[in-house]
Amino acid sequence: MPPPRPSNLPIRSARSADYDSICTLIAELDRHHRVSRPDIFREPIGPTRDRTSIDQLIAGPNSTILVADHPAHGIIGLIILIAKPIPATIVSDARRIVEIDQLIVATAHRRQAIAQAQIHAATAWAAQHAIDNIEVTAWSFNRGAIALYRKFGFQPKIERFALSLTPNPPTS
């Protein structure tokens, strides 16, 4: 369980009116992905994300966007949570998880325990939905995210490998 959330930073449910701020943060993460893996990620044509998909995530009931709302700077971080059923197989039971789809803190506000507050809020949201497992994926180039998740007790569950069939594939 992550350390307690700092009491001075409000984490709240996003509203439709937060759309522009949400897209600004997502665009920052998208840039990081494009710079790190231009062979996979490209710049979107049009808005960063369409309003309908953002509104659907906000509306839930099996998803939410929680935002770190700084009194002087506005929305400086977000975490997108999606509750997912995992069906039973012949060798495993059915279960539900909460997936952290995205966790973003604006570059200018990193190292201020904002991600810590967001992870704490995610655990509370999962508990409210009677889900006791949170999962997240991170690209192997995103060493900062991997270190953050490990710091808060996330453990690797699976490793995914890729074999490029093109010459001189980029390294992660």
GIWO-V53927 format. One record per helix or strand of 3 or more residues. SS is the DSSP state (~ for helix, > for strand). FROM is the first residue (numbers start at 1). TO is the last residue. If there is no record, write none. Layout:
SS & FROM & TO
SS & FROM & TO
This chain:
> & 10 & 13
~ & 16 & 36
~ & 51 & 59
> & 63 & 70
> & 74 & 86
> & 95 & 105
~ & 107 & 109
~ & 114 & 128
> & 134 & 136
~ & 143 & 151
